[in-house]
Amino acid sequence: MIRRPNTVAVGTIVWLGSEVMFFAGLFAIYFTLRAMSGDLFASEAEKLNVLFATINTLILLTSSFTAQAGANAAEHHQARRTGGMLQFSKWGMIEWFFLTYAMGATFVTLQVFEYIELIQHGVTLSSNSYGSAFYLTTGFHGLHVAGGLFAFLFVIGRAYAVKRFSRKEATSAHVISYYWHFVDVVWIGLYLVIYWLK
Amino acid sequence: MRSNIVIMAIIAVFFYLCSAVYTVWHMATYEGTIEWVGTLGLGLTGALATLIGFYLVLVYRGQAGEFAADRLDGELDDDDPEMGHFAPWSWWPLGVGAAMALIFLSFTGPTFLIPIGGALLLIMMVGWVYEHYRGNFSR
């Protein structure tokens, strides 16, 4: 029996390919504006709180590993934990995804605080081209993270809704982990470009 | 599946080369400046093909055999797979579209529509995601 690729997984990968092109457009905006006004970008980027963003990046990066742990648990059709609350090795998909959700929510919340600090320093969406580029790229990424959080809740809800955790629920766990890794990789790109290259 | 992977690899290499040629050509014509839109756009089109191609490699590895479409002696009847689970009909996607339309309409001025559209979107998404878990279609 030849094993065929899961249609949901293939569809998700193709859609993520189109998402790559969406973020390609945003990166292109950032680089074009930077090429046109390098001095402005250099002076505005000085206002960034790089340490804060680095900590936030680490939180999102770690959440990718917890999401993968949840997807692996789903692969073994293990929806709930079989041990105690603190026995991580016996956690099921639900526990790992709740932890991932908490980390993703922390990332978005901290990003809001970062925005508040920048706005107080006069960097806004309409202040200049740097503000526009910064908020467009990080803002659309933040929206993707927020959307992913809803998706995690949907997948967790599906695990609660069934008596027996089947192939179908495992598939939704896998595709949300694909999406989460994609969002994570995009952030690493954004982080390197915005906070390191400046 | 081998041919699909090879086609994706050709597309990827083609766009990486295009990106390199475009960058060098622009630098040669315009005093060494890089035009980022084209360079990134072409390069990431290559990344797009790489992503899909790499995924197909993983699928091919776990496939354990060739599809009938990839065999010279394959018949149409050999390729009659289980395609997966599909809804016979569903109103929910239409509702999602209507809610999104309301949200986008709100961007033109009537911003009070945003929470209404958001609430509708949430209802429609929950309805769609759990369509086969509760009620008429539940298993």
Interface residues (C-beta under 8 A of the other chain):
Chain A: M1 I2 R3 R4 P5 N6 T7 V8 V10 I13 V14 L16 G17 S18 V20 M21 A24 G25 F27 A28 F31 T32 A35 F150 F154 G157 R158 A161 V162 K168
Chain B: T33 I34 W36 V37 L40 G41 L44 T45 A47 L48 L51 I52 Y55 V59 G62 Q63 A64 G65 E66 F67 P81 E82 M83 G84 H85 M125 V126 V129 Y130 Y133 R134
